[in-house]
């Protein structure tokens, strides 16, 4: 019984080591290295995306806090003024484009 146990243990250890060696050898090949680099880049991209989402969420929370503080301190709601200023900017930016189009000279080949 002892010999069978040790024989089985040796076979299991041999199979485990062979698989580990094959995996390590595969990682050293160009395809294995490319796979490792690809996985690392994917992980980095996910980390950067997650960081960006966290930053945007934090910025939004802080902006909300600041707007509430300004509204409390001054009684002026910034959201209403922000909507007006955005509408004014878009309306003002559309006018010069229309003038520039109308000032163009007619094409000679027309």
C-alpha positions in Angstrom: 0.0 0.0 0.0 2.9 2.4 0.8 4.4 1.9 -2.6 1.1 2.5 -4.4 0.6 5.7 -2.5 4.1 7.0 -3.3 3.8 5.9 -6.9 0.4 7.8 -7.3 1.8 10.8 -5.5 4.8 10.8 -7.9 2.6 10.5 -11.0 0.4 13.4 -9.8 3.5 15.6 -9.1 5.0 14.7 -12.5 1.7 15.6 -14.3 1.5 18.9 -12.4 5.1 19.9 -13.0 4.8 18.9 -16.7 1.7 21.1 -17.1 3.4 24.0 -15.3 6.5 23.7 -17.4 4.5 23.6 -20.6 2.5 26.7 -19.5 5.8 28.5 -18.7 7.3 27.5 -22.1 4.2 28.8 -23.9 4.4 32.2 -22.2 8.0 32.6 -23.5 6.9 32.2 -27.1 6.1 35.3 -29.2 2.4 34.4 -29.2 2.5 33.9 -25.4 4.2 37.2 -24.9 1.8 39.0 -27.2 -1.1 37.5 -25.3 0.4 38.7 -22.0 0.9 42.2 -23.4 -2.6 42.3 -24.8 -4.0 41.2 -21.4 -1.9 43.9 -19.6 -3.1 46.6 -22.0 -6.8 45.5 -21.5 -6.4 45.7 -17.8 -4.7 49.1 -18.0 -7.5 50.4 -20.2 -10.1 49.1 -17.8 -8.3 50.7 -14.9 -8.0 54.1 -16.7 -11.7 53.9 -17.7 -12.7 53.2 -14.1 -10.5 56.0 -12.8 -12.0 58.4 -15.3 -15.5 57.4 -14.3 -14.7 57.9 -10.6 -13.2 61.3 -11.4 -16.3 62.4 -13.4 -18.6 61.1 -10.6 -16.5 63.0 -8.0 -16.5 66.2 -10.1 -20.3 66.0 -10.5 -20.8 65.5 -6.7 -18.5 68.4 -5.9 -20.1 70.7 -8.5 -23.5 69.9 -7.0 -22.2 70.7 -3.5 -20.7 74.0 -4.7 -23.9 75.0 -6.4 -26.0 74.2 -3.3 -23.6 76.2 -1.2 -23.8 79.2 -3.6 -27.6 79.0 -3.6 -27.6 78.8 0.2 -25.2 81.7 0.6 -26.5 84.1 -2.1 -30.0 82.8 -2.9 -29.1 82.7 -6.6 -29.7 79.5 -8.4 -26.8 78.7 -10.7 -28.6 76.1 -12.8 -31.1 78.6 -14.2 -28.3 81.0 -15.2 -26.2 78.2 -16.6 -29.1 77.3 -19.0 -29.4 80.9 -20.1 -25.7 81.3 -20.7 -25.5 78.1 -22.7 -28.4 79.2 -24.9 -26.8 82.6 -25.4 -23.5 81.0 -26.5 -25.1 78.7 -29.0 -27.3 81.5 -30.5 -24.3 83.8 -30.7 -22.0 81.2 -32.3 -24.6 80.4 -35.0 -24.7 84.0 -36.3 -21.1 84.4 -37.5 -21.3 81.0 -39.4 -24.4 82.2 -41.3 -22.7 85.5 -42.2 -19.6 83.7 -43.4 -21.6 81.5 -45.7 -23.5 84.4 -47.2 -20.3 86.4 -47.9 -18.7 83.8 -50.0 -18.1 84.7 -53.6 -20.0 82.7 -56.3 -18.1 79.8 -57.8 -16.6 80.5 -61.2 -17.5 77.1 -62.6 -21.2 77.4 -61.6 
